[in-house]
């Protein structure tokens, strides 16, 4: 027989299911099979980076090799490393070597800064190897740019993420890059979207934001007047993000179809 705690928790659980079901129906879905094009004609598109244009492996070997090389407890170190994520994305932790060394200290296993920097230099290639392009990313960016649409990457990202733009061939395919670590603010702060709009010289009403919906990024963009396209990745935040989406897309190719007129 259910206990009192079980009975009391049911209304909250039911409410959450109702909220998620309602959110799922707020924005229309643009499937791969839909034939219409150009539903959201715009002059510029702002793209999120992680889980939109690129995908990070949950099993990146960098997070195994670094603590092993430094002789620190892996789980404790990784928890401290993750806790520094916000500070790194704000630029308060300036680079990967500093973040690794701070994580060691916070985990109770301090290491010399130069030793940490040397390990990061040796292992950083593994960090980048664990991050891949979405297979549709380059072709979609090329197609949009060929149509005269101005493009920007707008990302909550630490300094170590910036080389990925060159490694993966993204930088030359966009007109502007705005990273939180350089600006000192995170999505959904309106300043990060405005910085990208200013760089592209377009107004919010003539632009769209494309993302996986993390960090309330769609809400921030929509609050400024941008159209918002949610790329549905089946992530923990996907359902909640639908409430702030102008359009839901199965993948990046669906994004392109929604933004480009029929030819």
BANUPA-504038 format. One line per field, with one value per residue: residue number from 1; residue in one letter; x, y, z of N, C-alpha, C, O, CB in turn. Coordinates in steps of 0.02 Angstrom, whole numbers. Glycine has a CB too. Layout:
<logus>
i = c(NUM,...) $
aa = c(a,...) $
n_xx = c(X,...) $
n_yy = c(Y,...) $
n_zz = c(Z,...) $
ca_xx = c(X,...) $
ca_yy = c(Y,...) $
ca_zz = c(Z,...) $
c_xx = c(X,...) $
c_yy = c(Y,...) $
c_zz = c(Z,...) $
o_xx = c(X,...) $
o_yy = c(Y,...) $
o_zz = c(Z,...) $
cb_xx = c(X,...) $
cb_yy = c(Y,...) $
cb_zz = c(Z,...) $
</logus>
This chain:
<logus>
i = c(1,2,3,4,5,6,7,8,9,10,11,12,13,14,15,16,17,18,19,20,21,22,23,24,25,26,27,28,29,30,31,32,33,34,35,36,37,38,39,40,41,42,43,44,45,46,47,48,49,50,51,52,53,54,55,56,57,58,59,60,61,62,63,64,65,66,67,68,69,70,71,72,73,74,75,76,77,78,79,80,81,82,83,84,85,86,87,88,89,90,91,92,93,94,95,96,97,98,99,100,101,102,103,104,105,106,107,108,109,110,111,112,113,114,115,116,117,118,119,120,121,122,123,124,125,126,127,128,129,130,131,132,133,134,135,136,137,138,139,140,141,142,143,144,145,146,147,148,149,150,151,152,153,154,155,156,157,158,159,160,161,162,163,164,165,166,167,168,169,170,171,172,173,174,175,176,177,178,179,180,181,182,183,184,185,186,187,188,189,190,191,192,193,194,195,196,197,198,199,200,201,202,203,204,205,206,207,208,209,210,211,212,213,214,215,216,217,218,219,220,221,222,223,224,225,226,227,228,229,230,231,232,233,234,235,236,237,238,239,240,241,242,243,244,245,246,247,248,249,250,251,252,253,254,255,256,257,258,259,260,261,262,263) $
aa = c(x,x,x,x,x,x,x,x,x,x,x,x,x,x,x,x,x,x,x,x,x,x,x,x,x,x,x,x,x,x,x,x,x,x,x,x,x,x,x,x,x,x,x,x,x,x,x,x,x,x,x,x,x,x,x,x,x,x,x,x,x,x,x,x,x,x,x,x,x,x,x,x,x,x,x,x,x,x,x,x,x,x,x,x,x,x,x,x,x,x,x,x,x,x,x,x,x,x,x,x,x,x,x,x,x,x,x,x,x,x,x,x,x,x,x,x,x,x,x,x,x,x,x,x,x,x,x,x,x,x,x,x,x,x,x,x,x,x,x,x,x,x,x,x,x,x,x,x,x,x,x,x,x,x,x,x,x,x,x,x,x,x,x,x,x,x,x,x,x,x,x,x,x,x,x,x,x,x,x,x,x,x,x,x,x,x,x,x,x,x,x,x,x,x,x,x,x,x,x,x,x,x,x,x,x,x,x,x,x,x,x,x,x,x,x,x,x,x,x,x,x,x,x,x,x,x,x,x,x,x,x,x,x,x,x,x,x,x,x,x,x,x,x,x,x,x,x,x,x,x,x,x,x,x,x,x,x,x,x,x,x,x,x) $
n_xx = c(43,30,132,113,196,209,78,61,151,98,7,98,176,80,42,161,167,55,93,204,142,60,155,215,128,126,205,213,265,400,423,536,471,385,334,330,414,514,440,478,545,692,821,936,1018,1043,1143,1149,1286,1337,1261,1183,1246,1360,1405,1433,1524,1468,1562,1692,1862,1956,1918,1948,2082,2153,2136,2195,2326,2366,2357,2244,2086,1965,1821,1793,1871,1813,1684,1713,1772,1662,1582,1645,1604,1511,1582,1690,1626,1585,1703,1777,1859,2001,2058,2083,2187,2194,2068,2075,2177,2118,2009,2075,2125,2005,1956,2033,2160,2286,2387,2538,2533,2602,2624,2493,2460,2548,2498,2371,2406,2458,2346,2240,2201,2123,2009,1954,1935,1828,1717,1601,1546,1376,1306,1237,1271,1371,1327,1200,1230,1304,1205,1112,1190,1223,1102,1100,1080,1130,1241,1270,1362,1309,1349,1348,1494,1655,1825,1905,1827,1829,1930,1868,1786,1870,1935,1829,1780,1688,1701,1732,1614,1519,1463,1484,1541,1491,1537,1503,1609,1690,1609,1558,1431,1290,1179,1012,1030,989,1089,1185,1124,1095,1223,1262,1164,1196,1323,1291,1215,1073,900,805,678,699,767,814,830,917,920,955,883,932,973,871,878,798,691,753,791,669,607,668,615,653,620,605,683,674,784,753,821,795,834,852,796,716,572,521,575,499,394,441,467,452,445,462,592,648,780,933,921,785,772,834,744,632,674,716,659,555,629) $
n_yy = c(-60,111,235,386,486,445,462,599,646,623,721,823,754,720,847,890,801,842,974,950,883,983,1078,1009,1024,1156,1218,1207,1061,1031,917,798,750,848,953,1088,1248,1385,1438,1523,1647,1739,1865,1837,1711,1645,1526,1405,1315,1189,1030,1069,1122,1048,893,827,693,585,505,556,534,619,657,547,522,636,652,529,546,646,587,593,569,510,525,620,726,752,792,913,981,994,1076,1196,1241,1346,1462,1450,1465,1595,1659,1680,1583,1563,1472,1301,1235,1305,1277,1138,1129,1201,1118,1007,1061,1094,968,922,879,953,1009,1056,1206,1213,1080,1035,1111,1054,923,949,1003,887,805,871,852,738,786,868,771,703,772,804,853,887,787,856,987,1071,1072,1129,1257,1306,1307,1399,1514,1531,1572,1702,1729,1794,1731,1674,1608,1576,1550,1473,1449,1388,1451,1352,1292,1369,1340,1234,1286,1311,1188,1105,1166,1271,1410,1483,1475,1555,1723,1789,1763,1736,1711,1661,1665,1766,1877,1883,1857,1747,1649,1644,1785,1940,2017,1938,1890,2011,2058,1973,2004,2138,2123,2061,2157,2165,2172,2106,2063,2019,1903,1734,1613,1464,1315,1185,1206,1212,1289,1386,1453,1475,1545,1665,1715,1727,1820,1936,1953,1871,1741,1570,1415,1253,1122,960,852,751,769,797,925,949,938,1039,1150,1164,1250,1376,1381,1436,1352,1177,1066,918,897,973,987,1002,1126,1207,1189,1253,1384,1422,1480,1397,1331) $
n_zz = c(0,-45,33,135,84,-49,-94,-79,-171,-294,-354,-394,-485,-580,-621,-680,-789,-860,-890,-973,-1078,-1128,-1166,-1269,-1373,-1408,-1507,-1684,-1774,-1884,-1992,-2069,-2179,-2226,-2359,-2386,-2400,-2336,-2231,-2128,-2173,-2160,-2129,-2062,-1963,-1805,-1732,-1605,-1529,-1459,-1460,-1562,-1686,-1664,-1581,-1423,-1357,-1228,-1172,-1175,-1186,-1133,-1005,-932,-952,-908,-760,-728,-773,-688,-567,-481,-397,-504,-511,-411,-454,-580,-545,-481,-587,-675,-596,-611,-731,-764,-725,-812,-936,-925,-937,-826,-777,-860,-954,-1012,-943,-823,-772,-754,-658,-551,-526,-475,-355,-289,-273,-174,-204,-241,-378,-461,-557,-679,-706,-723,-837,-931,-941,-992,-1118,-1176,-1181,-1240,-1371,-1365,-1303,-1404,-1501,-1453,-1489,-1613,-1778,-1817,-1942,-2041,-2030,-2099,-2233,-2220,-2168,-2277,-2375,-2326,-2320,-2454,-2500,-2461,-2329,-2174,-2051,-1883,-1745,-1583,-1424,-1263,-1199,-1151,-1158,-1213,-1308,-1422,-1524,-1590,-1687,-1793,-1810,-1848,-1960,-1956,-1933,-2051,-2115,-2061,-2018,-1901,-1733,-1572,-1414,-1249,-1157,-1200,-1199,-1071,-1023,-1012,-1116,-1059,-1068,-1136,-1194,-1259,-1374,-1435,-1461,-1564,-1661,-1684,-1738,-1857,-1913,-1914,-1869,-1730,-1771,-1898,-1891,-1843,-1713,-1685,-1596,-1472,-1359,-1229,-1070,-1067,-1186,-1300,-1248,-1210,-1336,-1400,-1320,-1361,-1484,-1590,-1708,-1661,-1676,-1629,-1619,-1607,-1497,-1409,-1278,-1097,-1076,-1184,-1201,-1115,-1179,-1291,-1268,-1294,-1427,-1593,-1699,-1714,-1754,-1834,-1867,-1929,-2067,-2081,-2023,-2121,-2227,-2175,-2174,-2299,-2457,-2580,-2727) $
ca_xx = c(0,73,138,88,240,192,14,69,192,62,-17,153,196,28,48,219,150,8,131,244,98,38,212,228,81,124,237,205,324,418,453,575,427,344,360,331,478,512,389,504,596,728,883,993,1005,1091,1145,1183,1341,1334,1200,1147,1292,1408,1380,1486,1517,1467,1618,1753,1918,1994,1900,1978,2155,2182,2146,2242,2394,2382,2354,2190,2026,1930,1752,1793,1898,1765,1630,1738,1781,1596,1558,1678,1581,1482,1636,1728,1586,1584,1770,1809,1914,2022,2079,2074,2238,2174,2010,2098,2214,2070,1970,2117,2126,1939,1948,2078,2222,2318,2445,2573,2500,2640,2611,2425,2463,2581,2452,2319,2436,2466,2283,2186,2177,2070,1950,1925,1915,1764,1664,1594,1496,1315,1321,1203,1287,1406,1285,1147,1260,1321,1143,1083,1233,1216,1039,1108,1062,1188,1243,1313,1362,1300,1357,1375,1551,1719,1876,1932,1784,1837,1965,1825,1759,1919,1946,1771,1763,1628,1713,1729,1546,1474,1484,1500,1544,1483,1544,1492,1672,1718,1562,1547,1361,1265,1109,969,1039,977,1149,1223,1090,1103,1290,1262,1124,1235,1378,1261,1180,1003,857,778,619,720,815,791,879,911,956,925,839,962,985,817,903,743,652,790,788,599,593,694,578,676,587,646,677,700,807,734,874,776,873,808,762,682,500,510,595,448,350,471,485,406,439,502,623,677,852,955,893,717,782,847,682,587,700,731,601,557,661) $
ca_yy = c(0,170,276,454,525,427,492,671,665,611,781,858,715,728,916,893,767,885,1030,928,868,1047,1108,971,1044,1229,1238,1158,1021,1032,852,787,733,904,976,1161,1281,1456,1458,1575,1684,1788,1891,1812,1654,1634,1455,1378,1272,1121,991,1096,1112,996,848,806,624,579,463,587,504,672,659,489,525,691,635,474,573,688,547,615,529,531,548,681,778,769,831,981,1009,1013,1132,1257,1253,1413,1511,1445,1493,1668,1685,1692,1534,1585,1420,1232,1217,1334,1240,1073,1139,1219,1058,966,1092,1087,897,906,849,1006,994,1116,1233,1195,1009,1031,1138,1006,868,974,1006,818,770,912,823,690,826,887,710,680,818,795,892,857,772,902,1056,1110,1081,1176,1324,1326,1320,1461,1570,1540,1608,1770,1736,1803,1678,1683,1558,1608,1491,1472,1405,1407,1470,1293,1272,1411,1308,1189,1321,1302,1116,1075,1203,1313,1482,1513,1470,1603,1792,1814,1715,1767,1661,1690,1676,1830,1931,1885,1843,1683,1642,1684,1857,1970,2049,1894,1890,2078,2063,1939,2044,2197,2102,2045,2217,2150,2178,2042,2043,1990,1850,1674,1578,1391,1282,1126,1228,1213,1354,1433,1495,1495,1596,1728,1740,1746,1881,1992,1958,1825,1676,1519,1347,1202,1059,911,803,702,782,809,989,958,949,1105,1202,1172,1306,1438,1371,1454,1292,1119,1034,853,899,1036,991,1030,1198,1238,1190,1303,1451,1438,1477,1346,1353) $
ca_zz = c(0,-49,93,131,39,-117,-112,-84,-229,-356,-389,-426,-543,-631,-646,-725,-851,-896,-916,-1028,-1134,-1156,-1200,-1330,-1425,-1417,-1569,-1738,-1790,-1954,-2001,-2129,-2235,-2248,-2423,-2391,-2385,-2326,-2182,-2084,-2211,-2119,-2158,-2024,-1919,-1750,-1715,-1547,-1549,-1432,-1471,-1620,-1742,-1645,-1530,-1378,-1333,-1155,-1151,-1197,-1148,-1099,-935,-901,-958,-869,-690,-722,-782,-631,-506,-437,-401,-565,-500,-372,-497,-633,-514,-471,-654,-699,-556,-636,-799,-772,-721,-875,-991,-915,-946,-761,-779,-927,-1002,-990,-894,-758,-748,-731,-595,-499,-509,-431,-289,-258,-257,-119,-231,-279,-420,-485,-616,-739,-719,-752,-905,-974,-953,-1038,-1185,-1201,-1187,-1267,-1434,-1349,-1291,-1469,-1538,-1426,-1511,-1686,-1813,-1841,-2012,-2086,-2012,-2149,-2292,-2203,-2165,-2345,-2412,-2301,-2340,-2527,-2510,-2439,-2258,-2132,-2001,-1824,-1691,-1518,-1381,-1195,-1209,-1122,-1207,-1246,-1363,-1481,-1579,-1626,-1745,-1847,-1819,-1880,-2021,-1946,-1931,-2118,-2142,-2027,-2023,-1834,-1679,-1506,-1361,-1182,-1121,-1222,-1183,-999,-1007,-1038,-1135,-1102,-1061,-1202,-1221,-1302,-1438,-1464,-1488,-1629,-1708,-1702,-1783,-1922,-1934,-1926,-1811,-1704,-1809,-1962,-1876,-1809,-1672,-1691,-1542,-1441,-1306,-1162,-1036,-1084,-1241,-1345,-1213,-1215,-1404,-1415,-1283,-1400,-1546,-1641,-1716,-1628,-1703,-1584,-1648,-1556,-1487,-1359,-1217,-1039,-1078,-1249,-1194,-1086,-1227,-1344,-1251,-1319,-1497,-1647,-1741,-1693,-1812,-1819,-1879,-1960,-2134,-2073,-2012,-2186,-2266,-2147,-2182,-2369,-2503,-2632,-2788) $
c_xx = c(44,74,113,130,224,128,21,108,155,37,39,174,145,31,105,203,103,45,172,201,75,95,226,185,81,153,225,270,336,458,495,531,384,375,364,398,466,460,412,560,626,791,944,971,1061,1087,1180,1237,1331,1264,1155,1191,1343,1379,1440,1473,1515,1525,1685,1811,1962,1981,1921,2054,2186,2189,2194,2314,2416,2380,2302,2130,1982,1861,1750,1819,1846,1706,1652,1749,1715,1569,1589,1652,1553,1536,1678,1690,1579,1652,1807,1865,1941,2039,2072,2125,2219,2115,2030,2134,2167,2028,2010,2117,2060,1925,1993,2143,2259,2378,2476,2541,2536,2630,2542,2425,2495,2536,2397,2346,2440,2399,2227,2159,2121,2005,1915,1901,1847,1705,1661,1541,1432,1325,1288,1228,1318,1362,1229,1174,1276,1258,1112,1125,1228,1152,1042,1090,1127,1184,1290,1308,1357,1299,1378,1434,1613,1770,1903,1890,1797,1876,1922,1796,1805,1929,1890,1745,1703,1643,1707,1659,1496,1505,1504,1500,1539,1484,1536,1557,1704,1674,1550,1474,1340,1195,1071,974,1031,1039,1187,1191,1099,1172,1295,1222,1161,1291,1352,1224,1109,964,828,719,636,767,780,848,864,951,921,883,868,968,932,836,848,701,687,785,718,580,617,657,603,627,633,631,712,721,798,785,855,816,826,769,718,609,486,525,543,403,376,490,431,393,485,526,655,753,870,929,822,720,791,783,633,609,710,669,610,591,640) $
c_yy = c(62,208,346,495,510,461,567,691,658,674,819,821,722,797,921,859,809,943,1009,913,932,1080,1074,994,1118,1251,1186,1121,1022,969,849,775,791,935,1051,1190,1354,1480,1517,1613,1739,1811,1862,1755,1649,1561,1445,1331,1201,1092,1021,1086,1057,954,823,735,623,539,490,563,556,670,595,497,579,674,577,500,614,650,569,570,554,560,614,739,800,809,903,1017,1034,1073,1198,1277,1323,1467,1510,1477,1569,1700,1698,1642,1538,1531,1351,1213,1244,1296,1172,1080,1158,1159,1012,995,1083,1015,875,873,901,981,1060,1140,1214,1122,1000,1056,1089,947,889,978,936,786,808,885,773,727,843,826,684,725,815,841,853,846,819,974,1096,1123,1130,1247,1350,1345,1386,1521,1584,1577,1680,1782,1743,1757,1696,1621,1596,1552,1509,1423,1434,1420,1410,1270,1311,1377,1259,1221,1314,1228,1084,1114,1248,1387,1515,1510,1516,1673,1821,1757,1754,1712,1694,1705,1741,1888,1938,1878,1779,1689,1617,1760,1889,2000,2004,1889,1958,2087,2030,1978,2106,2179,2087,2104,2202,2161,2110,2017,2010,1931,1791,1647,1503,1359,1221,1142,1229,1284,1406,1478,1517,1550,1664,1757,1764,1810,1944,2001,1915,1767,1622,1450,1299,1141,1005,855,749,708,797,874,999,976,1019,1161,1213,1232,1372,1433,1397,1393,1238,1083,969,854,964,1042,1019,1105,1234,1242,1243,1374,1472,1433,1421,1373,1308) $
c_zz = c(0,16,81,82,-34,-139,-122,-146,-294,-390,-425,-490,-599,-662,-696,-791,-893,-928,-977,-1090,-1168,-1194,-1267,-1388,-1440,-1483,-1622,-1751,-1864,-1968,-2065,-2189,-2259,-2310,-2429,-2373,-2371,-2277,-2139,-2119,-2167,-2155,-2124,-1978,-1868,-1730,-1647,-1572,-1524,-1437,-1525,-1682,-1727,-1588,-1488,-1353,-1257,-1128,-1176,-1154,-1114,-1024,-897,-898,-914,-795,-680,-726,-721,-565,-456,-447,-458,-550,-461,-414,-549,-605,-503,-537,-681,-661,-577,-705,-809,-771,-785,-933,-985,-926,-882,-749,-850,-977,-971,-936,-825,-730,-720,-664,-538,-478,-463,-360,-253,-238,-200,-140,-272,-318,-442,-550,-680,-757,-751,-823,-953,-990,-1001,-1109,-1216,-1218,-1223,-1333,-1422,-1333,-1357,-1509,-1514,-1445,-1587,-1714,-1821,-1916,-2062,-2079,-2069,-2211,-2279,-2200,-2235,-2384,-2390,-2324,-2415,-2544,-2485,-2367,-2218,-2072,-1943,-1780,-1626,-1467,-1311,-1197,-1174,-1177,-1245,-1305,-1427,-1538,-1619,-1689,-1805,-1862,-1861,-1941,-2015,-1955,-2000,-2148,-2108,-2030,-1955,-1785,-1613,-1454,-1294,-1146,-1141,-1201,-1108,-978,-1041,-1065,-1073,-1093,-1130,-1234,-1269,-1371,-1473,-1494,-1557,-1681,-1730,-1751,-1853,-1953,-1956,-1862,-1791,-1746,-1875,-1952,-1841,-1767,-1676,-1635,-1516,-1380,-1236,-1136,-1052,-1141,-1289,-1313,-1218,-1284,-1421,-1380,-1319,-1466,-1603,-1648,-1689,-1656,-1656,-1624,-1595,-1553,-1437,-1295,-1159,-1042,-1140,-1241,-1167,-1136,-1281,-1331,-1280,-1393,-1544,-1690,-1712,-1754,-1791,-1824,-1913,-2032,-2132,-2060,-2078,-2227,-2241,-2163,-2255,-2412,-2553,-2694,-2846) $
o_xx = c(91,23,94,103,225,123,-10,99,177,45,28,187,163,24,98,223,109,31,175,221,71,85,246,203,41,127,227,324,290,518,489,552,350,436,399,436,415,437,371,618,590,812,999,913,1120,1033,1233,1235,1318,1214,1098,1174,1366,1334,1490,1418,1555,1537,1729,1811,2001,2027,1914,2086,2240,2244,2230,2357,2475,2398,2313,2122,1964,1845,1711,1792,1837,1682,1612,1737,1710,1537,1561,1677,1570,1535,1700,1720,1569,1659,1863,1913,1907,2034,2057,2108,2228,2113,2005,2122,2175,2014,1982,2111,2058,1886,1992,2177,2264,2416,2443,2523,2504,2628,2534,2393,2473,2535,2378,2312,2427,2395,2174,2100,2076,1951,1855,1853,1813,1650,1711,1497,1433,1350,1309,1208,1293,1361,1211,1142,1264,1258,1089,1097,1230,1147,992,1085,1172,1130,1341,1257,1395,1252,1419,1424,1622,1759,1920,1914,1779,1856,1938,1782,1781,1931,1903,1694,1670,1601,1679,1647,1437,1564,1537,1464,1578,1438,1561,1560,1743,1700,1534,1458,1369,1155,1096,927,1064,1042,1220,1226,1110,1180,1327,1243,1158,1304,1387,1205,1086,993,827,712,595,802,726,907,807,1011,864,851,833,967,947,812,851,678,654,775,709,541,591,665,578,596,694,573,772,680,832,793,896,830,767,714,687,585,442,492,542,376,337,525,372,337,541,489,686,787,826,917,802,677,760,771,598,567,712,630,666,582,662) $
o_yy = c(66,213,365,535,555,486,596,747,686,680,844,852,728,804,954,884,812,961,1046,927,936,1106,1107,985,1142,1298,1126,1149,1015,966,892,788,784,942,1076,1159,1382,1537,1556,1612,1780,1781,1863,1752,1649,1536,1472,1308,1156,1124,1001,1045,1023,977,802,719,656,538,452,571,539,680,591,481,569,681,574,478,617,677,565,538,613,615,658,794,860,854,950,1077,1090,1117,1251,1326,1356,1512,1563,1512,1603,1761,1724,1657,1517,1542,1344,1178,1210,1283,1151,1040,1133,1151,981,958,1065,1002,817,843,893,938,1112,1100,1201,1104,963,1026,1083,924,851,958,928,745,781,894,766,702,835,831,648,716,822,866,792,890,823,1018,1150,1178,1169,1293,1408,1394,1425,1572,1642,1609,1716,1840,1702,1744,1728,1587,1643,1511,1553,1362,1494,1403,1416,1233,1288,1384,1243,1187,1310,1207,1042,1096,1261,1424,1570,1540,1517,1681,1873,1708,1800,1672,1750,1754,1770,1943,1992,1893,1759,1730,1573,1796,1868,2009,2028,1883,1961,2118,2057,1984,2125,2216,2099,2103,2224,2159,2064,1957,1976,1911,1798,1656,1482,1373,1207,1098,1244,1332,1466,1535,1573,1595,1715,1818,1817,1850,1998,2052,1920,1746,1629,1430,1304,1112,1006,816,706,658,809,878,1051,1024,1054,1212,1266,1261,1419,1477,1382,1383,1252,1070,964,816,1006,1098,1056,1143,1286,1293,1274,1419,1531,1386,1400,1432,1319) $
o_zz = c(40,51,25,43,-76,-195,-166,-172,-345,-451,-480,-541,-658,-723,-748,-844,-954,-985,-1026,-1146,-1229,-1249,-1315,-1446,-1480,-1514,-1607,-1740,-1904,-1958,-2109,-2245,-2310,-2314,-2473,-2335,-2392,-2282,-2116,-2096,-2139,-2204,-2152,-1957,-1887,-1713,-1634,-1629,-1565,-1421,-1532,-1725,-1773,-1552,-1516,-1332,-1224,-1067,-1194,-1093,-1070,-984,-836,-848,-886,-768,-630,-688,-705,-512,-396,-499,-460,-574,-478,-411,-561,-638,-515,-543,-706,-690,-563,-734,-858,-813,-809,-974,-1035,-924,-882,-714,-897,-1038,-912,-889,-774,-670,-668,-618,-482,-419,-418,-312,-194,-192,-180,-99,-333,-295,-442,-593,-731,-816,-799,-866,-1010,-1047,-1046,-1156,-1276,-1263,-1236,-1348,-1463,-1349,-1364,-1546,-1550,-1419,-1621,-1678,-1830,-1951,-2120,-2117,-2085,-2237,-2324,-2226,-2251,-2422,-2432,-2345,-2436,-2596,-2488,-2345,-2225,-2045,-1953,-1779,-1614,-1465,-1300,-1196,-1169,-1235,-1304,-1348,-1481,-1595,-1677,-1738,-1862,-1920,-1903,-1970,-2066,-1981,-2005,-2201,-2126,-2043,-1952,-1793,-1601,-1450,-1283,-1108,-1102,-1186,-1084,-920,-1092,-1041,-1038,-1109,-1178,-1295,-1315,-1422,-1534,-1547,-1602,-1738,-1789,-1799,-1902,-2011,-2010,-1807,-1831,-1756,-1905,-1998,-1813,-1782,-1671,-1627,-1535,-1352,-1188,-1174,-1050,-1145,-1315,-1347,-1231,-1292,-1452,-1406,-1308,-1500,-1659,-1599,-1693,-1661,-1645,-1659,-1543,-1600,-1422,-1262,-1169,-1014,-1148,-1271,-1193,-1136,-1312,-1378,-1289,-1418,-1535,-1714,-1690,-1801,-1738,-1790,-1926,-2055,-2177,-2082,-2090,-2260,-2280,-2167,-2271,-2405,-2567,-2711,-2903) $
cb_xx = c(-48,51,210,88,313,184,-39,104,254,5,-50,212,204,-42,58,280,119,-47,176,284,38,13,274,218,12,162,312,180,315,460,399,623,382,337,318,278,529,502,371,531,564,746,884,1025,997,1075,1181,1132,1407,1357,1161,1130,1329,1475,1342,1492,1575,1402,1608,1747,1960,1975,1825,1960,2174,2139,2079,2229,2398,2335,2420,2172,1987,1922,1713,1837,1961,1740,1608,1803,1812,1548,1573,1753,1528,1431,1680,1745,1516,1559,1768,1757,1890,2080,2151,2080,2307,2155,1958,2145,2267,2024,1950,2189,2143,1885,1961,2044,2205,2339,2425,2649,2495,2714,2616,2376,2501,2645,2421,2293,2506,2503,2259,2210,2235,2091,1967,1976,1968,1768,1677,1576,1522,1251,1299,1129,1334,1470,1257,1114,1323,1359,1094,1079,1306,1217,982,1067,1020,1193,1265,1292,1426,1233,1406,1320,1565,1745,1934,1939,1711,1872,2025,1768,1749,1986,1951,1716,1752,1599,1783,1778,1522,1462,1430,1450,1610,1417,1611,1450,1720,1725,1496,1574,1314,1267,1099,898,1109,924,1194,1230,1014,1091,1341,1234,1057,1264,1413,1214,1218,993,801,757,575,755,872,765,877,935,967,980,780,1032,1053,798,956,699,642,862,808,551,624,767,578,747,569,635,706,648,883,664,937,785,922,849,813,689,469,552,661,406,342,531,499,435,458,461,674,648,876,1031,893,680,843,900,648,583,765,785,590,486,738) $
cb_yy = c(0,216,278,488,510,351,476,698,622,566,827,864,641,716,966,861,699,910,1058,866,827,1094,1104,898,1022,1262,1249,1191,948,1096,799,729,676,956,949,1191,1272,1488,1399,1543,1714,1757,1967,1868,1588,1682,1415,1341,1300,1121,987,1171,1177,1027,787,855,581,548,392,664,462,741,667,425,537,754,618,421,616,747,547,690,530,472,495,672,754,705,799,980,957,954,1120,1246,1204,1426,1498,1372,1462,1684,1748,1687,1460,1628,1433,1184,1244,1408,1231,1040,1193,1275,1020,963,1166,1112,854,861,786,1062,950,1100,1308,1210,967,1072,1204,981,844,1043,1038,776,752,983,789,646,891,926,655,676,891,722,914,903,703,900,1057,1075,1014,1156,1324,1270,1263,1460,1556,1472,1570,1814,1676,1876,1613,1746,1512,1651,1444,1450,1396,1351,1505,1236,1282,1475,1271,1165,1396,1334,1081,1067,1155,1301,1495,1479,1399,1581,1834,1868,1671,1810,1624,1641,1619,1831,1920,1947,1902,1630,1593,1664,1874,2023,2070,1824,1874,2133,2030,1868,2063,2230,2040,1986,2251,2077,2227,2050,2103,2043,1877,1620,1603,1366,1330,1077,1187,1180,1380,1475,1458,1434,1577,1717,1685,1690,1878,1983,2027,1799,1662,1519,1343,1183,1063,882,837,633,841,808,1044,895,896,1114,1183,1109,1312,1456,1298,1511,1309,1072,1081,801,838,1040,922,994,1209,1200,1121,1295,1457,1391,1543,1319,1352) $
cb_zz = c(62,-104,116,199,54,-124,-59,-23,-231,-344,-339,-379,-524,-599,-589,-693,-837,-849,-862,-1008,-1111,-1100,-1156,-1319,-1406,-1361,-1558,-1802,-1765,-1971,-2004,-2119,-2214,-2193,-2478,-2346,-2442,-2390,-2138,-2017,-2275,-2049,-2153,-1982,-1958,-1689,-1770,-1499,-1523,-1359,-1406,-1610,-1757,-1623,-1561,-1318,-1359,-1132,-1177,-1194,-1195,-1128,-928,-940,-1031,-877,-658,-777,-844,-628,-474,-450,-334,-612,-461,-309,-532,-667,-447,-431,-702,-694,-482,-638,-817,-716,-660,-890,-991,-845,-986,-705,-760,-920,-1025,-1049,-915,-767,-804,-784,-604,-525,-573,-459,-295,-305,-318,-71,-273,-233,-482,-496,-610,-729,-654,-709,-906,-941,-886,-1015,-1182,-1150,-1119,-1277,-1472,-1289,-1252,-1509,-1530,-1352,-1486,-1703,-1881,-1827,-2028,-2075,-1953,-2170,-2316,-2136,-2121,-2381,-2401,-2225,-2321,-2562,-2475,-2482,-2234,-2109,-2032,-1785,-1694,-1516,-1411,-1141,-1284,-1074,-1172,-1197,-1343,-1462,-1553,-1581,-1729,-1829,-1752,-1831,-2074,-1878,-1903,-2164,-2136,-1953,-2053,-1813,-1681,-1502,-1366,-1139,-1135,-1298,-1218,-971,-1029,-983,-1196,-1090,-1030,-1196,-1165,-1270,-1429,-1412,-1440,-1622,-1675,-1639,-1754,-1915,-1991,-1953,-1824,-1632,-1822,-2004,-1832,-1859,-1598,-1760,-1486,-1421,-1305,-1164,-1056,-1023,-1279,-1362,-1138,-1197,-1453,-1396,-1216,-1414,-1569,-1625,-1791,-1553,-1775,-1530,-1673,-1570,-1466,-1387,-1228,-977,-1075,-1290,-1149,-1023,-1259,-1349,-1176,-1278,-1511,-1690,-1815,-1647,-1845,-1865,-1921,-1960,-2167,-2017,-1967,-2224,-2264,-2072,-2146,-2395,-2539,-2648,-2780) $
</logus>
